[in-house]
Amino acid sequence: MSTGDSPVSPVSSVSSVSPASPVPGDVCGGSALTGRWMRWFTQGALAVEEELTELDQLAGDGDFGANLGAGARAARRRLDRLPWPASGAAGSGAALPLEATATAFLDEIGGTSGPMFGLLLQSLAAAVDDAGTTTGALRDGTVRGLAAIRRVGGAAPGDKTLVDALAPAAGALAAAPPETPPERALSAAAEAAWQGVRDTARLRARLGRASYLGDRTAGVPDPGAAGIGLLFGSAAGPVGSLRPHLGKAG
């Protein structure tokens, strides 16, 4: 598994999502950035579902790829119902794609890791709803999401979980000056997250099913961490394969 096995309860929504007719193009709801990001994330989750499953068969219980893929399908259905975007400003609907994706993972996906992604996306949605699609909002949402995941799942850096990719991503966003364009800040977060993924290959799992596998997970990157790399990496475009990002792990 990619976090501890504690149950997760959905948290309250930022705003309700009113169904609307599907709109053309690859931007659906909220700002262009958040709409593209969530569509590219769900596209990538489906593209790498089999690779995530293979990783989780080596380092977990084998269901992470299927769970993330199910979340992506549920999220796409919700994204297709969002209204056309207004802008990236606070209260403009920029948070709606994040909120829709978060709700899909929190409400419709079993297991542990899917809801953890929901918690992170929920925190990002709340921050963007308050302040707009800014680097500061992305930083605050990621930092708060990391804190929520650690509180619920009990994971810490070094436990070989998704926290080992999320903590570096949060650090990269925190280090970005406030005036940094959000796309550039997300690129730095993705780079840090992927490095965190590669670093998990040399860690020994201390939580979840993977902790019972001992040295059998040696050299295998954590699949939940790979999901975090996928999430932040998708801000720049859909990820078609994990292999180029895993490189020489460890």
N, C-alpha and C positions, 0 to 999 in steps of 0.2 A: 504494500500500500504506500501512498505518498504522503500521508499525514498520520496522526494517531487515529484510533478508531472511535473517538467520541462522537455521539450523535450531534447533528446540526439542526437547529431550528431556524426557519426562515425569519428574516428581519423585515421590518415594515418597509413599504415601497416609498420611493421619493414622490412619485406621482402616478396616477392611474393612466394607463395607455388606452386611448379610445380607438377602436377598430376603424380603419378607413380603407378605401380601395387601394390595391397595390399601385405603386408609382414606378415609372420606367427608370432605367439606369441602375448604377451600382451604389448610389447614395440613397438611403432610405431612412428618413427620420433624423431629427437632431441636426447637428452641424455636419458639414461635409466630412470632417475628420472623424468624428465618432461613428457616423454612419458607415463610412468606408471601412474603418477599423474593425467594427463588429462583423461586417459582412466578410471581410478577408479572414478574420479569425475563425468564423464558422466554416468557411471554405477550406481553410488549412486544416482544421480539426478533422474534417472528413477525408482530406487527402492523405493525412499521416495516421489515420486510425489503425491501420494494420501494423505500422512500425511501432506505435505506442503499445499495442497489444503484445508484440514480440518482446519489447523491453520489460513489460510488466509480467510476462510469463517467466522471465529470468530473475526479476527483482521484486515480485509481488504476487498478487493472486490472479493476474491475467485479465482483469476486467476494466482496467483504466481506459484503454483505447475505445472500447465499446461505450463506456459511460460518457466520455468526452464527445464521442460521435453522436450519441443520443441527445446530449445537451445541445450540440450544434444544430441538429435537425429541429429540435423544439424551438431554439432561438430564431432560426430562419423563418419559421412560421409566424413568430411574433414580430420580427423585423418587417415582414411583408405587409403587416397591417398598420404600420406607423404612418402618420401624415408627412407631407413634404416638409423638409427642413426650413427653418427661418434663418437662423444665424448661429454662431458659436457663443453668443452672449449668455449671461446668467438668466435663467428662466425662459430661454427661447425655445426649449425643446432639445438642446444639445445633449442633455442627459438621457433622453428617451432610448436611444439604441443601447446604451450601457444598461439602463434599467430593464429593458425588455430581455436582454441576454441574461442578466442576473436572475430575473424572475424564472426564466426557463430552467436554469441550473438549480435554483433553490427549490422550486416547486415540483419539477417533473423528473428529476434524476435521482436514482438511488445511489447507494454506496457512500463513501466519505469524501473523496476528492472533488466530485462534481459540485456539491454544496460549498466546498471551500472556495472554488472559483466563483460561485455565486456571491459569497461574502465579499470577495475582493471587488468584483464588478459593482456590487451594491454600494460599497464605499466610494468607488470612483464616480458612480452616478450621483451620489449625494454631493460630493465635492464640486463636480461640474455644474450641477443644478444651482449651487450657491454662488459660484464665482465665474462660471463660463469655462470654455475650453482653453485654459491657460496652463502654463507649466506649473505654476503654484498649485492649481487645483489638482492636476495629475499627481503631483508630489504628495499633497495632503491625502488624497484618496488612496494612493498606494500605501503610504505609511499607516494610515488607519486600517486599511485592509489587512496589512501584515500583522498588526497588533491583534485584530479580531481573529485571524487564523491561528495565531500562536495561542491566544486565550482559549479558543474552542478546541483545537487539536492537540495542544500541549507540546508542539514541536519547537525546537530551538535550532539555530544554525549549527551545522555539524551532525545533525540527526539523520541525514540523507533523506530529506523530504523536499517538497516544493518550496519550503522556506529557504533552502539553500540557493535557489534562483531568485526568489522574490526579494529577499533582503538586499542582495547586490543591486537589483533593479531600483528598489526604493532609495538606496544610497546614491545611485547615479542621478536620480531625479532631484534628490535633496541637494546635490552638489551643483546642479545647473542654476545659473543666475536667473532671477525672475523674468528678465526680458528675453530669455531663450525661446525661440519659436517652439511650440509644443511638439511639432514633428521631429525636430532635432533632439529635444529632450527624450522623446520616446525611443529614438534611435540609440541614444546612449544607454538608456535603460535596457533595451534589447541586447546590446552588446554585453552589458554586465550580467544579464540574466543567462545568456548562452554560456558565458564563461563559468558561471555558477553551476550550470548543468554539467559541463565537462568535469568540473571539480568533484561532483558527487561520485564519480566513478571510483575514486580512491577512498571513499568513506565507507564505514561499516554502519549499516542501518541499525537504529536504536528504537524505532517505533513500528507498529503495524506488523503485518505478516512477514515483511522483508527482514525484520529483526530476528526471526527464527531460522533464516536461511544461512546465517553466518557468512563464511567466506565464499559461498556460492554466488554472492552478488558482487564480488570483487571485479572491478573493471567495467561494471555495468552502470551507466548513468541512471539516475532516478527518473522514472517516467513522469511523475507529477512535476518535477522540476522542468522536464522537457516541455510539459504543457505550459508552464509559465514562460519559458523562452518563446514558445509558439505564440502565446498571447501578445507579448510585447513586440515580437518580431513582425507580427501581422499588421502593425500600424503602418509599415512601409509597403505592404503588399502581401498577397497570399503566399504562405509557405507550402511548397510542394513536396518537400522531403525533409526529414530530420538529419539525414546523413551529412550534408555539407556543414551543418551547425555543430554536430557532435565532434567532428574531426578526430584528433587523437585525445580521447578522454583520459582524465586521470593525471 
